[in-house]
Amino acid sequence: MRLRSFAERELCTMLSRTPLSIVVAFVTFFPVTTKAQGPAARDYLNTPVYAARFFMDVLGTNGETAADSDVPLPNNVIITRNGFVSLLYSFPLAGRYGGVQVSGGYASVKVNGPLGSVETSGFTDPSITFHANFFGAPALRPDEFSQAVAQTYASFHLTVNAPLGSYDRNSAPNTGANRWAFTPVFNLDITPDKGVSWIDLYAGARFVTHNNEYLGNNQLSQNPLMVLTAHYSHNIGKRMYASIGVHYDNGGQSFINHVPQNDYANGFRPQVSIGRKFGKLFIALRYENTSSRPNAAPTNGLISLRVSGPLYPF
C-alpha cells in the first residue's frame, strides 16, 4: 500500500484503531469482484465449438457511503479501475455446447475520505469458468453455426476464483480477496424472433471461503450473495444491438470474528448496454448503478468496455 501524505497516514492509523466493522464494507463489496456482479446482456450466447476466443474488459467502479449510512465512515468514495483478459475454448459436450475459460486481471483501488486517501494496486484473483449447455441449440462447427437459426436455450456456468491475487493482510483496500470464491450461474435465453431480440434471465450466487488474514489475524467470513438478472436486447441492423436490464442482489452479509456487520445487500442495479461488430471484433459498452438499497449502504456504479473476437485466425 502506498501512502502519499500526512492525511493518508492519519487515515490508515484511524482504520487500524477503530472497530473492524468500519472498513468491512470496503472489502465486502469492493475486493475487485466487479466481474461477478451479474452477467451482461447476451453474455452467454452460444459460440461455435472447436473455437478459441479472447475477451478484454476494462471496468471502472465508484462506490460511495452516504452520510446517513450505518457504516461508521460516511462520505467515503471507493474507486476501482480494472483490466481483465479472458481466453475461452469451446467444444462439444454430450452433443451440445461446452467450454472452459480462464481469466486474469490487474486493478487499482483508491479510497477517498474526509481524512485523505489510501490506494493500492495489484493483480486480481484469477478464475476458471466451465460452461455447459443443457437445453436448446446443439454443438455447431463454425461453418454450421453461420447458417443456423437462433433458438431458445439454457446453460450452466461455474466460475472458481483462486486466492492468488495481490493481498496485504495489514491493508484495508486490496485487489485480491485472499479466499476462494465459487459462482454458479444458470441462464435461460429466450428469442421470440430467431435472434432479432433476446430475453436473458440469469440466476446465480456467490459463495466464498473464510479469509483468516483480514487486517492482521482476524477472520472475515461472508454469507452467500444471490444475484438475479433480467435483460431485454434488440438488434439494430445486422451488426449492432442495444439492451436494458436490471440486477437484484440479496444477502452477502459479512462477519468479522463471527460478529455480524449488518452490511447485507438488498437492492436493484439497472443497466444499459450497446454492442457492435467491427469486422471480426465485437465491442460492447455497459453502464449500471445502484437504484435502491437498505440502510444507506454503499452505492455501486460501474462502466465497462469489452472487446472480444476470435483468437485465431485474427
Backbone bond lengths (Angstrom), bond angles and torsions (degrees), N, CA, C in turn:
res aa  C-N    CA-C-N  psi(-1)  N-CA   C-N-CA  omega(-1)  CA-C   N-CA-C  phi
1 M - - - 1.464 - - 1.520 108.88 -
2 R 1.334 116.13 135.99 1.445 121.28 -176.30 1.520 109.21 -109.55
3 L 1.362 117.04 125.30 1.462 121.93 177.92 1.520 108.49 -107.89
4 R 1.336 115.49 140.30 1.456 117.40 -172.26 1.518 114.06 -120.48
5 S 1.329 119.77 -0.02 1.449 119.46 -178.34 1.517 109.66 -160.87
6 F 1.330 114.96 168.25 1.459 119.80 176.43 1.528 110.45 -60.85
7 A 1.330 117.21 -38.57 1.465 120.33 179.10 1.517 111.03 -61.25
8 E 1.331 116.70 -38.56 1.452 120.03 178.73 1.520 110.33 -64.76
9 R 1.337 117.66 -41.28 1.469 120.44 178.86 1.526 110.17 -64.21
10 E 1.330 116.22 -38.31 1.460 119.08 178.05 1.528 111.15 -64.51
11 L 1.341 116.29 -38.06 1.451 119.32 178.90 1.518 110.64 -63.54
12 C 1.323 117.30 -44.91 1.461 120.31 179.40 1.518 111.49 -63.71
13 T 1.334 117.44 -38.28 1.461 120.82 178.13 1.521 110.00 -63.29
14 M 1.333 115.95 -43.21 1.456 119.25 179.22 1.522 110.93 -63.29
15 L 1.352 117.49 -41.38 1.450 120.26 179.58 1.517 111.69 -61.98
16 S 1.326 116.96 -35.64 1.457 119.64 -177.36 1.520 112.59 -76.99
17 R 1.334 118.54 -21.09 1.454 121.70 -175.61 1.524 113.75 -100.00
18 T 1.336 117.20 -19.01 1.452 119.94 -177.26 1.517 109.79 -90.63
19 P 1.356 117.35 167.12 1.462 119.52 178.82 1.522 111.41 -55.57
20 L 1.329 115.55 146.50 1.453 119.61 -176.39 1.515 112.30 -64.14
21 S 1.333 117.89 -22.26 1.459 119.60 179.75 1.519 111.75 -63.13
22 I 1.305 117.86 -20.52 1.463 120.98 -179.59 1.520 111.39 -61.60
23 V 1.322 116.68 -38.68 1.461 118.90 -174.58 1.507 113.39 -107.43
24 V 1.327 118.49 0.38 1.457 118.49 -176.72 1.518 111.98 -64.63
25 A 1.329 117.55 -30.18 1.465 119.09 179.57 1.517 111.21 -60.46
26 F 1.328 116.67 -32.84 1.453 119.22 179.64 1.523 111.27 -63.09
27 V 1.339 117.12 -49.13 1.458 118.95 -175.31 1.512 111.76 -81.06
28 T 1.340 118.25 -23.90 1.455 120.21 179.80 1.514 111.18 -71.30
29 F 1.318 117.20 -45.37 1.454 120.33 -174.65 1.531 113.37 -102.65
30 F 1.333 118.65 -14.34 1.450 119.50 -175.35 1.528 113.22 -133.95
31 P 1.349 119.76 47.15 1.464 119.55 172.75 1.521 110.20 -89.90
32 V 1.322 115.58 31.74 1.458 123.69 -177.03 1.520 110.11 59.42
33 T 1.330 115.39 59.02 1.455 121.66 173.74 1.517 109.81 -114.58
34 T 1.320 116.94 28.37 1.460 120.43 -172.60 1.517 112.44 -65.21
35 K 1.321 118.94 -25.47 1.451 119.36 178.99 1.517 111.76 -68.60
36 A 1.336 116.91 -17.25 1.453 120.17 -178.19 1.512 112.34 -101.95
37 Q 1.310 118.26 14.51 1.452 120.44 -175.57 1.512 112.75 -73.51
38 G 1.288 118.94 -17.47 1.454 122.49 -178.09 1.510 109.24 147.32
39 P 1.333 117.94 136.47 1.467 120.05 -177.31 1.523 111.90 -65.75
40 A 1.306 114.93 151.65 1.462 120.65 175.34 1.518 109.61 -86.03
41 A 1.326 115.96 173.49 1.459 120.63 177.06 1.523 110.00 -60.50
42 R 1.312 116.15 137.45 1.465 124.12 175.96 1.529 113.02 61.42
43 D 1.334 116.51 21.90 1.464 119.47 -179.25 1.524 112.35 -63.32
44 Y 1.327 116.88 -34.28 1.459 119.90 -172.81 1.520 112.85 -114.42
45 L 1.333 117.32 29.20 1.458 119.10 171.88 1.524 109.19 -62.05
46 N 1.336 115.63 141.26 1.458 119.42 -179.12 1.523 111.49 -62.01
47 T 1.327 115.74 150.73 1.458 123.14 174.07 1.527 107.87 -123.90
48 P 1.315 118.58 164.95 1.468 119.68 177.68 1.527 110.97 -62.26
49 V 1.331 115.85 150.45 1.460 120.04 176.08 1.525 109.64 -83.45
50 Y 1.336 114.61 166.34 1.463 122.08 -174.41 1.531 110.95 57.23
51 A 1.312 115.83 40.82 1.463 120.91 -178.77 1.525 108.92 -135.85
52 A 1.324 115.45 149.15 1.466 121.73 176.62 1.521 108.80 -118.40
53 R 1.338 116.13 136.52 1.449 121.73 179.73 1.522 109.86 -131.80
54 F 1.328 115.58 155.77 1.458 121.12 175.21 1.524 109.25 -118.01
55 F 1.330 115.57 153.54 1.460 122.85 176.07 1.516 108.24 -135.88
56 M 1.315 116.68 131.09 1.455 122.19 174.56 1.523 107.86 -120.89
57 D 1.336 115.64 120.96 1.457 121.42 -177.34 1.520 109.95 -117.97
58 V 1.318 115.97 131.37 1.464 122.84 172.49 1.516 106.36 -118.75
59 L 1.350 116.33 121.84 1.455 121.02 -175.61 1.514 110.62 -127.44
60 G 1.319 115.40 147.60 1.452 122.14 171.39 1.506 108.99 -131.44
61 T 1.328 117.42 134.09 1.459 120.61 177.79 1.517 109.66 -127.91
62 N 1.315 115.72 148.94 1.462 123.64 173.49 1.521 108.43 -131.35
63 G 1.323 116.19 119.66 1.456 121.16 175.49 1.511 109.23 -115.49
64 E 1.324 116.10 145.08 1.462 119.64 -175.58 1.519 109.95 -139.26
65 T 1.344 116.77 133.84 1.454 121.60 172.49 1.525 108.73 -93.51
66 A 1.323 115.74 135.41 1.466 120.85 -175.99 1.521 111.19 -84.72
67 A 1.332 115.35 161.07 1.465 120.08 -178.68 1.521 111.96 -64.88
68 D 1.345 117.98 -28.73 1.462 120.56 179.81 1.516 112.03 -98.16
69 S 1.337 116.16 19.30 1.456 120.46 -177.55 1.512 111.91 -72.14
70 D 1.351 115.10 154.51 1.455 120.29 172.38 1.525 111.69 -73.80
71 V 1.334 116.64 -15.02 1.457 119.82 175.84 1.524 108.58 -71.51
72 P 1.337 119.79 127.68 1.464 121.40 -173.46 1.526 114.88 -70.39
73 L 1.305 118.96 -1.42 1.465 120.95 175.47 1.525 108.70 -114.59
74 P 1.331 119.20 83.43 1.457 120.32 -178.17 1.523 111.66 -76.41
75 N 1.332 114.15 165.98 1.465 122.13 173.97 1.522 112.44 58.10
76 N 1.327 116.87 36.80 1.451 121.93 172.56 1.520 109.06 -105.41
77 V 1.311 116.49 146.59 1.451 122.54 178.59 1.520 108.12 -121.38
78 I 1.333 116.13 128.45 1.449 121.77 177.80 1.525 107.99 -108.95
79 I 1.329 116.91 119.81 1.464 122.51 -175.56 1.519 108.37 -116.32
80 T 1.333 117.29 128.16 1.459 120.98 175.54 1.519 109.22 -124.47
81 R 1.315 115.06 144.57 1.456 122.43 174.02 1.526 106.52 -129.46
82 N 1.337 116.60 121.86 1.455 121.27 -169.64 1.525 111.43 -130.02
83 G 1.314 115.57 146.55 1.451 122.19 171.73 1.511 109.66 -131.53
84 F 1.334 117.38 131.91 1.458 122.01 -178.23 1.520 110.16 -129.77
85 V 1.316 116.11 146.78 1.459 122.86 173.23 1.522 107.68 -126.18
86 S 1.336 116.13 131.91 1.462 121.32 -179.33 1.518 109.33 -130.08
87 L 1.331 115.19 145.25 1.460 122.42 175.24 1.515 108.29 -123.66
88 L 1.337 116.84 130.06 1.458 123.14 -177.35 1.518 109.57 -122.22
89 Y 1.326 115.81 131.08 1.470 120.60 171.51 1.521 108.03 -120.66
90 S 1.326 116.52 128.97 1.457 121.63 -177.21 1.522 110.23 -108.83
91 F 1.335 116.19 149.57 1.464 121.67 -175.57 1.527 108.70 -156.64
92 P 1.330 118.05 160.77 1.472 120.13 177.07 1.523 110.56 -69.55
93 L 1.331 115.93 141.13 1.456 122.20 177.49 1.520 107.03 -138.67
94 A 1.338 115.79 105.01 1.466 121.91 -176.31 1.528 110.87 55.28
95 G 1.325 116.68 39.50 1.446 121.34 177.32 1.513 115.23 81.94
96 R 1.336 117.03 0.73 1.461 120.69 179.37 1.526 110.03 -124.67
97 Y 1.330 115.48 178.80 1.459 120.28 -177.96 1.524 111.21 -69.22
98 G 1.330 116.51 136.38 1.453 123.22 171.07 1.519 108.48 -140.63
99 G 1.320 116.07 162.19 1.457 118.53 -179.26 1.503 111.76 -165.89
100 V 1.326 115.59 161.47 1.459 121.89 174.11 1.522 107.11 -135.08
101 Q 1.322 116.16 138.54 1.458 122.20 -173.90 1.522 109.89 -135.12
102 V 1.319 116.60 135.63 1.462 121.52 175.61 1.517 108.39 -117.65
103 S 1.346 116.73 142.41 1.459 121.94 -176.03 1.517 110.55 -138.66
104 G 1.313 115.93 147.46 1.451 122.60 174.08 1.506 109.51 -150.91
105 G 1.341 116.78 160.80 1.445 117.86 -177.48 1.510 113.54 -162.24
106 Y 1.312 114.36 176.06 1.465 123.26 179.11 1.521 107.24 -133.88
107 A 1.325 116.73 143.68 1.467 119.67 -174.38 1.516 111.30 -147.17
108 S 1.318 114.58 160.64 1.457 122.22 170.16 1.517 108.29 -125.75
109 V 1.326 116.28 143.00 1.459 122.72 -179.85 1.524 107.97 -128.63
110 K 1.312 116.91 132.70 1.455 121.43 179.22 1.519 109.35 -135.03
111 V 1.333 116.20 131.26 1.457 122.52 177.43 1.532 107.94 -110.81
112 N 1.326 116.65 116.68 1.463 122.21 177.29 1.515 109.00 -105.60
113 G 1.333 117.06 130.68 1.455 120.85 179.59 1.510 111.80 -146.28
114 P 1.325 117.02 -179.14 1.468 121.31 -178.14 1.526 112.96 -58.47
115 L 1.344 118.45 -26.83 1.462 121.05 -176.89 1.523 113.36 -98.28
116 G 1.321 117.33 3.19 1.458 119.28 -179.91 1.510 110.96 130.93
117 S 1.331 116.49 -154.68 1.455 120.35 -176.49 1.524 110.48 -139.69
118 V 1.321 114.69 151.44 1.456 123.49 174.92 1.516 107.07 -129.57
119 E 1.306 117.85 138.42 1.451 119.56 -179.29 1.514 111.00 -143.83
120 T 1.317 114.72 157.82 1.453 122.00 176.48 1.514 108.30 -152.76
121 S 1.312 116.84 165.11 1.459 121.58 176.91 1.517 108.44 -149.43
122 G 1.313 116.20 157.92 1.453 120.24 -179.95 1.508 111.41 166.11
123 F 1.325 115.36 -171.98 1.455 121.53 -178.71 1.527 110.55 -80.51
124 T 1.318 115.42 145.01 1.455 121.16 174.97 1.525 109.61 -86.14
125 D 1.322 116.32 168.72 1.464 120.28 177.52 1.529 109.52 -69.60
126 P 1.335 118.32 123.35 1.469 119.76 178.63 1.522 110.71 -68.47
127 S 1.322 115.84 160.64 1.456 119.77 -177.43 1.524 110.72 -140.38
128 I 1.320 114.91 158.71 1.458 122.91 171.14 1.518 107.23 -130.65
129 T 1.329 117.08 135.69 1.456 122.65 -177.50 1.522 109.39 -123.81
130 F 1.325 115.40 135.81 1.459 122.40 176.23 1.525 108.73 -110.17
131 H 1.342 116.60 131.07 1.454 122.58 -178.02 1.530 109.26 -116.73
132 A 1.315 116.79 139.21 1.458 121.00 178.25 1.517 109.82 -149.35
133 N 1.342 116.59 121.99 1.454 122.24 175.24 1.529 108.64 -87.14
134 F 1.334 117.74 133.65 1.460 119.57 179.35 1.526 113.23 -125.09
135 F 1.317 117.60 1.08 1.454 120.93 176.90 1.516 108.85 -154.80
136 G 1.342 116.18 136.52 1.450 119.08 175.45 1.513 112.78 108.75
137 A 1.323 115.64 -134.67 1.457 121.35 -170.60 1.522 112.08 -63.33
138 P 1.341 118.26 137.56 1.457 121.19 174.91 1.522 111.27 -76.34
139 A 1.334 115.64 170.21 1.463 119.96 175.74 1.521 109.66 -66.08
140 L 1.328 115.90 133.15 1.461 121.12 -176.73 1.519 110.26 -131.10
141 R 1.334 115.72 135.87 1.464 120.53 174.10 1.532 108.86 -72.96
142 P 1.351 117.45 164.15 1.475 119.44 -177.13 1.519 114.07 -54.53
143 D 1.337 118.13 -39.91 1.463 119.67 -179.08 1.522 111.51 -69.81
144 E 1.342 117.44 -31.41 1.461 120.98 176.94 1.525 111.77 -77.81
145 F 1.321 115.15 -35.42 1.460 120.60 -174.62 1.521 111.54 -62.96
146 S 1.326 117.21 -38.18 1.471 120.70 -176.86 1.522 112.11 -67.46
147 Q 1.335 117.42 -21.20 1.465 121.09 -179.03 1.525 112.43 -101.46
148 A 1.335 118.42 -5.45 1.454 121.38 -173.85 1.529 111.20 -77.55
149 V 1.313 115.48 150.63 1.463 122.33 175.90 1.523 108.24 -92.61
150 A 1.334 117.29 125.39 1.465 121.48 -178.68 1.521 110.50 -60.63
151 Q 1.332 116.42 140.56 1.454 121.60 179.64 1.520 110.21 -143.11
152 T 1.321 115.47 162.59 1.452 121.84 179.27 1.529 110.17 -62.05
153 Y 1.331 116.50 141.93 1.458 120.12 179.82 1.523 109.80 -153.48
154 A 1.326 115.43 168.22 1.457 122.09 178.13 1.519 108.92 -138.68
155 S 1.352 116.10 147.21 1.461 121.40 -176.33 1.522 110.43 -144.10
156 F 1.328 114.51 166.22 1.456 122.27 174.90 1.521 108.34 -125.44
157 H 1.335 116.20 142.33 1.461 121.65 -177.30 1.530 108.55 -138.77
158 L 1.310 115.89 137.01 1.466 120.77 178.54 1.524 108.84 -129.92
159 T 1.338 116.31 120.16 1.462 122.41 177.55 1.523 109.25 -108.37
160 V 1.321 116.07 132.52 1.463 122.56 177.49 1.527 108.00 -119.80
161 N 1.327 116.90 119.65 1.466 122.67 175.55 1.521 109.19 -99.53
162 A 1.332 116.15 126.90 1.461 121.36 179.09 1.526 109.93 -94.95
163 P 1.341 118.85 143.84 1.482 121.99 -177.69 1.521 112.11 -78.38
164 L 1.329 115.71 64.38 1.458 121.53 -177.46 1.521 112.54 -115.28
165 G 1.326 117.82 3.00 1.459 120.99 179.64 1.517 112.00 -77.51
166 S 1.315 115.24 175.02 1.470 121.61 -179.24 1.524 109.54 -68.55
167 Y 1.337 115.68 129.90 1.469 118.96 -177.32 1.522 109.89 -149.74
168 D 1.331 115.38 132.39 1.461 123.15 176.30 1.518 107.78 -120.00
169 R 1.327 117.41 113.85 1.456 121.53 -175.39 1.527 112.68 -64.58
170 N 1.325 118.46 -14.58 1.461 121.89 179.93 1.525 112.80 -101.46
171 S 1.330 116.95 6.72 1.461 120.92 -177.09 1.525 110.03 -112.79
172 A 1.337 116.35 141.34 1.469 120.01 175.91 1.525 111.02 -73.85
173 P 1.349 119.83 -54.21 1.462 118.58 176.90 1.520 110.37 -83.73
174 N 1.315 116.54 139.82 1.456 122.89 178.03 1.517 109.31 -145.49
175 T 1.322 116.15 158.18 1.460 120.80 175.23 1.517 111.62 -98.17
176 G 1.325 118.32 -19.63 1.448 123.04 171.73 1.513 109.79 -106.88
177 A 1.323 117.20 152.63 1.466 120.93 -174.93 1.521 112.96 -98.18
178 N 1.344 118.50 -11.14 1.462 122.44 178.61 1.531 111.91 57.33
179 R 1.312 115.97 38.02 1.461 121.18 176.76 1.531 108.27 -162.81
180 W 1.317 116.20 153.03 1.452 121.36 175.96 1.529 109.45 -74.41
181 A 1.323 115.59 147.31 1.460 121.02 175.94 1.528 108.84 -134.63
182 F 1.330 115.73 140.52 1.460 122.44 -179.09 1.521 108.04 -129.56
183 T 1.339 116.18 123.65 1.460 121.00 -174.87 1.515 110.52 -127.51
184 P 1.340 118.24 95.20 1.470 120.15 173.31 1.527 110.42 -84.45
185 V 1.325 116.73 142.29 1.465 122.29 179.81 1.530 108.84 -139.08
186 F 1.331 116.25 131.39 1.455 122.69 169.28 1.521 108.33 -104.93
187 N 1.324 116.72 139.55 1.460 119.43 176.15 1.519 110.66 -131.00
188 L 1.314 115.09 143.28 1.459 123.21 170.82 1.513 106.73 -124.16
189 D 1.329 116.93 117.47 1.466 122.38 -178.50 1.524 108.04 -111.66
190 I 1.332 115.48 117.48 1.458 121.99 -173.56 1.523 108.90 -111.52
191 T 1.327 117.02 128.38 1.456 120.81 174.42 1.524 109.11 -124.48
192 P 1.330 118.17 116.22 1.471 120.91 179.51 1.519 113.22 -84.50
193 D 1.337 117.61 -7.13 1.464 120.51 -171.86 1.526 112.19 -138.86
194 K 1.346 116.31 39.24 1.464 122.58 172.77 1.529 112.86 60.76
195 G 1.343 115.92 39.51 1.458 120.00 173.02 1.507 115.66 96.08
196 V 1.327 119.06 -0.34 1.468 120.22 176.60 1.524 109.74 -70.88
197 S 1.316 116.35 -40.28 1.461 121.02 175.98 1.519 108.78 -132.63
198 W 1.351 114.83 155.40 1.457 120.69 -179.74 1.524 109.65 -135.54
199 I 1.321 115.13 141.91 1.458 122.32 167.66 1.523 106.52 -111.23
200 D 1.334 116.54 113.52 1.462 122.02 -177.55 1.520 109.10 -102.93
201 L 1.312 116.75 124.34 1.459 122.83 177.12 1.518 108.60 -120.01
202 Y 1.335 116.99 124.82 1.456 122.29 -178.20 1.531 109.59 -125.10
203 A 1.326 116.01 140.17 1.457 122.24 172.89 1.524 107.09 -131.85
204 G 1.326 116.28 119.28 1.459 119.66 -176.64 1.511 111.66 -144.04
205 A 1.308 115.13 169.97 1.464 121.34 177.91 1.520 108.10 -149.53
206 R 1.320 115.59 155.35 1.464 121.44 178.71 1.530 108.64 -122.17
207 F 1.332 114.70 122.78 1.457 121.60 179.13 1.520 108.16 -115.06
208 V 1.329 117.51 137.39 1.460 121.09 -177.83 1.524 110.03 -131.98
209 T 1.314 115.25 151.26 1.458 120.71 173.23 1.528 109.23 -85.86
210 H 1.328 116.39 177.29 1.458 120.42 -178.19 1.528 110.73 -76.71
211 N 1.313 115.19 147.98 1.465 122.64 168.71 1.526 107.24 -105.27
212 N 1.325 116.75 107.72 1.466 121.34 -176.09 1.528 112.89 -93.50
213 E 1.330 116.64 12.29 1.470 121.58 177.65 1.515 109.38 -130.15
214 Y 1.323 116.34 44.30 1.448 121.06 -179.33 1.522 109.81 -88.27
215 L 1.331 117.44 117.33 1.465 123.24 -177.35 1.527 110.47 45.73
216 G 1.323 114.07 57.95 1.461 120.82 -178.41 1.506 110.38 105.44
217 N 1.328 116.45 -123.75 1.458 121.28 -178.65 1.523 112.29 -110.93
218 N 1.313 117.61 22.13 1.446 120.46 178.90 1.526 110.55 -80.81
219 Q 1.323 115.04 158.54 1.465 119.79 179.91 1.524 109.94 -105.36
220 L 1.329 115.83 125.62 1.456 122.52 173.79 1.519 107.92 -107.79
221 S 1.313 116.77 121.86 1.461 121.77 175.64 1.515 108.71 -126.02
222 Q 1.323 116.62 165.01 1.463 119.37 -174.02 1.515 109.81 -153.84
223 N 1.332 115.41 137.57 1.455 120.90 174.87 1.523 110.57 -70.18
224 P 1.326 117.50 159.96 1.471 119.41 176.42 1.526 111.58 -59.04
225 L 1.326 115.25 146.13 1.460 122.40 176.63 1.517 108.51 -110.84
226 M 1.313 117.73 121.75 1.463 122.60 179.46 1.527 109.23 -96.03
227 V 1.326 116.16 138.07 1.465 121.59 177.86 1.524 108.54 -131.02
228 L 1.328 116.74 121.52 1.457 123.61 173.80 1.527 108.14 -110.25
229 T 1.318 116.43 136.23 1.462 120.48 -174.25 1.523 110.07 -136.94
230 A 1.328 116.08 141.54 1.464 121.87 174.10 1.525 108.38 -138.46
231 H 1.327 116.22 135.02 1.468 122.03 177.83 1.522 109.71 -133.38
232 Y 1.319 115.24 148.89 1.462 121.42 166.66 1.526 107.47 -123.91
233 S 1.328 116.34 128.46 1.462 120.85 179.48 1.522 109.70 -132.06
234 H 1.333 115.19 152.50 1.471 120.34 -177.78 1.515 108.81 -142.42
235 N 1.317 115.45 139.62 1.463 120.48 178.42 1.523 111.25 -67.34
236 I 1.311 114.63 144.43 1.456 122.48 170.98 1.524 106.04 -119.42
237 G 1.304 116.51 98.70 1.458 119.68 -170.52 1.522 109.82 73.70
238 K 1.328 116.62 -153.87 1.463 121.55 -176.30 1.519 113.30 -101.29
239 R 1.341 118.18 -8.35 1.465 119.70 -172.90 1.525 113.23 -125.59
240 M 1.321 117.93 6.87 1.459 119.55 -170.87 1.535 109.63 -143.61
241 Y 1.332 116.17 153.14 1.458 120.54 173.08 1.527 108.97 -146.96
242 A 1.331 116.03 160.59 1.464 123.28 173.60 1.519 107.81 -132.23
243 S 1.334 116.40 151.35 1.459 119.34 -176.63 1.517 110.97 -144.81
244 I 1.331 114.18 156.76 1.456 122.71 169.04 1.522 106.96 -130.11
245 G 1.323 116.48 151.10 1.456 119.01 -178.65 1.510 111.53 -167.44
246 V 1.330 115.31 -179.04 1.454 120.74 -179.86 1.525 108.71 -152.01
247 H 1.335 115.60 141.40 1.456 123.50 171.94 1.530 108.37 -107.63
248 Y 1.328 116.09 144.29 1.461 121.14 173.03 1.523 108.42 -123.91
249 D 1.333 116.75 121.19 1.463 122.56 -179.76 1.520 109.79 -105.09
250 N 1.338 116.06 139.88 1.456 119.22 176.81 1.524 109.13 -148.84
251 G 1.345 115.58 132.69 1.463 120.66 177.39 1.513 111.47 100.88
252 G 1.325 115.28 -152.88 1.456 121.08 176.60 1.505 114.91 79.40
253 Q 1.355 118.73 17.84 1.460 118.75 178.94 1.527 110.30 -62.05
254 S 1.331 115.67 138.72 1.461 120.74 -178.33 1.523 110.89 -102.26
255 F 1.333 114.35 159.48 1.464 121.97 -179.19 1.525 108.04 -134.67
256 I 1.311 117.42 135.56 1.457 122.40 173.68 1.518 107.56 -113.30
257 N 1.332 114.60 116.80 1.469 120.12 -175.63 1.528 110.16 51.80
258 H 1.345 115.38 42.48 1.469 124.88 175.71 1.528 113.00 72.78
259 V 1.319 118.83 7.17 1.467 121.71 177.98 1.534 108.59 -95.30
260 P 1.346 119.10 119.60 1.469 120.48 -178.71 1.522 111.56 -65.43
261 Q 1.351 115.49 143.89 1.462 121.19 -175.71 1.533 113.10 -104.45
262 N 1.331 117.84 0.21 1.471 121.35 176.94 1.525 111.85 54.35
263 D 1.334 116.24 42.81 1.466 120.92 -177.73 1.530 111.22 -120.68
264 Y 1.327 116.45 30.50 1.455 119.94 -178.06 1.529 111.15 -63.33
265 A 1.316 115.17 153.75 1.460 121.25 176.53 1.525 109.82 -94.98
266 N 1.316 116.38 142.97 1.462 121.69 177.08 1.518 107.39 -164.87
267 G 1.321 116.52 73.77 1.455 119.20 -174.16 1.517 112.65 -156.90
268 F 1.316 115.03 169.26 1.453 123.14 -178.89 1.527 110.17 -107.47
269 R 1.335 116.08 144.81 1.464 121.97 175.87 1.529 108.68 -129.08
270 P 1.326 118.55 96.52 1.469 119.88 175.08 1.525 110.76 -64.30
271 Q 1.332 115.03 155.16 1.457 120.32 -177.54 1.526 110.40 -145.57
272 V 1.317 115.84 144.58 1.462 121.86 170.87 1.525 107.59 -129.03
273 S 1.313 116.48 148.89 1.465 119.55 178.89 1.520 109.52 -152.53
274 I 1.311 114.15 160.49 1.454 121.59 177.36 1.518 107.45 -145.03
275 G 1.320 116.95 140.94 1.455 120.82 -179.06 1.507 111.26 -140.29
276 R 1.340 115.73 149.33 1.458 120.24 -179.87 1.517 110.29 -148.01
277 K 1.321 115.16 145.67 1.454 121.60 178.02 1.524 109.59 -93.62
278 F 1.341 115.33 133.88 1.465 122.59 176.47 1.527 107.16 -125.47
279 G 1.326 115.83 97.30 1.456 118.79 -174.62 1.516 109.84 65.35
280 K 1.348 116.89 -123.63 1.461 121.12 177.97 1.518 112.58 -89.97
281 L 1.321 116.82 -6.84 1.456 120.54 -179.09 1.521 111.01 -95.00
282 F 1.319 115.00 149.93 1.459 120.80 174.50 1.518 108.13 -124.75
283 I 1.331 117.59 131.96 1.464 123.26 -177.95 1.519 108.75 -122.25
284 A 1.327 116.27 129.83 1.464 121.50 -179.80 1.519 109.86 -130.46
285 L 1.332 116.00 139.80 1.455 123.26 178.20 1.522 107.99 -119.86
286 R 1.343 116.52 132.35 1.472 120.75 -175.72 1.521 110.06 -133.33
287 Y 1.336 116.19 143.11 1.460 121.91 174.60 1.521 109.09 -136.44
288 E 1.335 116.40 136.92 1.463 120.79 174.82 1.518 109.35 -148.09
289 N 1.342 115.96 159.52 1.457 120.82 179.52 1.520 109.13 -157.73
290 T 1.327 115.64 156.46 1.454 121.44 179.15 1.521 109.71 -70.20
291 S 1.348 115.95 135.37 1.463 119.37 177.79 1.520 112.32 -113.72
292 S 1.326 118.65 -25.42 1.461 120.89 177.51 1.513 108.49 -145.58
293 R 1.343 116.90 146.57 1.445 121.31 -175.15 1.526 109.45 -161.80
294 P 1.353 118.16 150.26 1.461 120.41 179.42 1.526 111.34 -87.64
295 N 1.309 116.88 149.48 1.466 122.38 169.98 1.524 113.21 54.85
296 A 1.336 117.32 30.45 1.469 121.54 -179.50 1.520 110.85 52.42
297 A 1.323 117.30 41.20 1.459 122.24 177.85 1.523 109.47 -64.52
298 P 1.332 118.29 165.35 1.458 119.74 -176.71 1.520 113.02 -57.12
299 T 1.317 116.45 135.43 1.453 120.64 171.34 1.520 108.22 -77.40
300 N 1.324 116.13 166.96 1.457 119.81 -177.51 1.513 109.05 -150.23
301 G 1.317 117.93 102.09 1.447 122.87 176.83 1.515 110.09 -101.96
302 L 1.328 116.43 145.85 1.465 120.93 -177.17 1.514 109.92 -141.83
303 I 1.325 116.06 139.48 1.453 122.66 168.80 1.522 107.36 -131.67
304 S 1.335 116.58 135.25 1.463 119.31 -176.32 1.518 110.52 -139.63
305 L 1.322 114.09 150.27 1.462 122.95 175.41 1.511 107.42 -125.06
306 R 1.326 116.81 126.82 1.468 121.18 179.28 1.521 109.96 -120.48
307 V 1.320 115.59 134.62 1.460 123.01 172.65 1.521 106.80 -121.27
308 S 1.328 117.25 126.52 1.453 120.72 -179.05 1.518 109.95 -138.06
309 G 1.315 115.40 160.67 1.449 120.23 179.55 1.508 111.21 178.12
310 P 1.331 117.46 177.24 1.467 120.41 178.42 1.517 110.76 -69.67
311 L 1.326 115.70 139.18 1.460 119.46 178.65 1.520 110.38 -72.28
312 Y 1.317 115.75 -33.01 1.477 122.06 176.01 1.528 108.36 -157.45
313 P 1.335 121.25 147.84 1.469 121.71 -13.34 1.507 110.33 -72.53
314 F 1.327 116.64 151.29 1.474 120.68 -175.83 1.522 110.20 -107.77
